[in-house]
Amino acid sequence: MKATGIVRRIDDLGRVVIPKEIRRTMRIREGDPLEIYTSKEGEVIFKKYSLMGGIDEFAAQLCETLSKTTGATVAVTDRDSVIAAAGNARRDLIGKHISAQLEQIMEDRGVFRANPNERSVFVTESLDRYCAGIAAPIISEGDALGLVIFVGAEGALPAGETEYKLAQTIAGFLGRHMEA
């Protein structure tokens, strides 16, 4: 654990303000759920909670099936990072934070399809080798929980009708699965 040097008091309702710098660095947005842990040493630890975190193995199986069927790299994200992937870029993508462009696509709640005449949408914020060909938001009970993405290199993006429909179908399936 890293000390920040920031001290905050608890108000009369038991609230603590998390400083803006920490929220920005940790990508904590208004309304994000936080899980609370305690330790034997008296520490109180806040951790971002991901509804998609519990289905990473299931999502990995879906990615593997889609990748084998289409020959493309496929990834599933939660609101912040890639939780499952299959295909050539698997090792490079797992656990990486998604790009701000993908976050916006998720918030817009529409299926994205790459256009060769427009700027590429990178999958992660740290790697500019992999771009989204198709990105379909996973919506559950009105909330955007993540994305199903067909990934490729710039100029060789899987953005056909088949991939579009598959991403849309799997995203819909995962959204319904999360409601159950």
C-alpha positions in Angstrom: 0.0 0.0 0.0 1.2 3.5 -0.9 0.8 6.5 1.4 -0.6 9.6 -0.3 0.0 12.1 2.5 -3.7 13.2 2.2 -5.7 13.2 5.4 -9.5 13.5 5.5 -12.0 13.7 8.4 -15.2 11.7 8.7 -18.3 13.9 8.8 -21.2 13.5 11.2 -22.9 11.2 8.7 -19.9 8.9 8.4 -18.8 10.1 5.0 -15.2 10.6 3.7 -14.3 12.6 0.6 -12.0 10.8 -1.7 -9.8 13.6 -3.3 -10.3 14.4 -6.9 -6.6 13.5 -7.8 -7.1 10.0 -6.4 -10.5 9.6 -8.1 -8.9 10.7 -11.4 -5.9 8.4 -11.1 -7.9 5.4 -10.0 -10.6 6.2 -12.6 -13.4 6.4 -9.9 -16.4 8.2 -11.3 -19.5 9.5 -9.5 -21.9 6.6 -8.9 -19.2 3.9 -9.2 -19.6 1.1 -6.6 -16.8 0.6 -4.1 -16.2 -2.5 -2.0 -15.0 -2.0 1.5 -12.5 -4.3 3.2 -10.9 -4.2 6.7 -7.7 -5.7 8.0 -6.6 -6.9 11.4 -4.3 -3.9 11.6 -7.3 -1.5 11.5 -7.0 -0.5 7.9 -10.1 0.3 5.9 -9.6 -0.4 2.2 -11.8 0.8 -0.7 -11.7 -1.2 -3.9 -13.5 -0.5 -7.1 -16.3 -3.1 -7.5 -16.9 -4.7 -10.9 -20.1 -6.7 -11.5 -18.3 -8.3 -14.5 -15.4 -9.5 -12.3 -17.3 -12.6 -11.3 -17.7 -13.8 -14.9 -14.2 -13.5 -16.2 -13.8 -17.3 -16.8 -17.1 -17.5 -18.5 -16.2 -14.5 -20.6 -12.9 -16.1 -21.5 -14.7 -19.1 -22.8 -16.9 -17.0 -24.9 -13.9 -15.1 -26.3 -12.1 -18.4 -27.1 -15.2 -19.7 -29.0 -15.6 -16.4 -30.9 -11.9 -16.3 -31.7 -11.8 -19.8 -33.0 -15.0 -19.2 -35.1 -13.9 -15.9 -36.7 -10.1 -16.1 -36.5 -10.1 -12.7 -34.9 -8.9 -11.5 -31.5 -11.9 -11.0 -29.2 -11.9 -9.2 -25.8 -14.5 -8.6 -23.1 -14.1 -5.6 -20.7 -15.7 -4.3 -17.6 -16.0 -0.5 -17.2 -12.3 -0.1 -16.7 -10.1 -2.9 -18.1 -10.0 -6.0 -20.3 -11.1 -9.0 -18.2 -11.0 -11.7 -20.9 -9.4 -12.1 -24.4 -8.6 -14.7 -26.9 -6.5 -14.6 -30.1 -3.1 -13.3 -31.0 -3.2 -10.2 -28.7 -4.6 -12.0 -25.6 -1.5 -11.6 -23.4 -1.1 -8.0 -24.4 -4.7 -7.1 -23.5 -5.6 -8.9 -20.3 -5.8 -6.6 -17.3 -5.0 -3.4 -19.2 -7.1 -0.3 -18.8 -9.4 0.5 -21.7 -8.9 3.7 -23.6 -11.0 6.8 -23.0 -12.4 6.4 -26.5 -13.8 2.9 -25.6 -15.2 4.3 -22.3 -17.1 6.9 -24.4 -18.5 4.2 -26.7 -19.7 2.3 -23.7 -21.4 5.4 -22.3 -23.0 6.2 -25.7 -24.6 2.6 -25.5 -24.4 2.1 -29.3 -22.5 -0.6 -31.2 -19.3 0.9 -32.7 -18.0 -0.2 -36.1 -14.6 1.1 -37.3 -14.6 3.4 -40.3 -11.4 3.3 -42.4 -11.8 7.1 -43.1 -11.9 8.0 -39.4 -9.3 7.9 -36.7 -8.8 4.4 -35.1 -10.1 3.6 -31.6 -7.4 2.0 -29.6 -8.4 -0.7 -27.2 -6.1 0.2 -24.3 -4.6 3.4 -23.1 -1.0 2.0 -23.0 -0.8 0.1 -26.3 -1.4 1.7 -29.7 -1.0 -1.5 -31.6 -4.5 -2.8 -31.2 -7.7 -1.1 -32.4 -11.4 -1.9 -32.0 -13.0 -3.1 -35.2 -16.4 -3.7 -33.5 -17.3 -2.7 -29.9 -20.7 -3.6 -28.5 -21.7 -2.4 -25.0 -22.9 -4.9 -22.4 -26.0 -3.4 -20.9 -27.7 -4.8 -17.8 -30.7 -3.2 -16.1 -29.9 0.0 -17.9 -26.3 0.2 -16.8 -23.3 -0.2 -19.2 -21.1 -2.8 -17.6 -18.5 -3.4 -20.3 -17.9 -4.2 -23.9 -17.4 -7.1 -26.3 -14.7 -6.1 -28.8 -13.3 -7.5 -32.0 -9.7 -6.4 -32.1 -7.3 -6.0 -34.9 -4.3 -4.0 -36.1 -4.8 -0.6 -37.7 -5.7 -1.2 -41.3 -6.7 -4.8 -40.8 -9.8 -4.5 -38.5 -12.5 -7.1 -38.2 -15.5 -4.9 -39.0 -17.7 -7.1 -41.1 -21.4 -7.8 -40.7 -20.7 -11.2 -39.1 -18.5 -9.7 -36.4 -21.0 -6.9 -35.9 -23.9 -9.3 -35.2 -21.8 -11.7 -33.1 -20.6 -8.8 -30.8 -24.1 -7.5 -30.5 -25.4 -11.0 -29.7 -22.7 -11.8 -27.1 -23.1 -8.4 -25.5 -26.8 -8.9 -25.2 -26.3 -12.4 -23.8 -23.9 -11.2 -21.2 -26.2 -8.4 -20.2 -29.1 -10.8 -19.7 -26.8 -13.2 -17.8 -25.9 -10.4 -15.4 -29.5 -9.7 -14.7 -30.2 -13.3 -13.7 
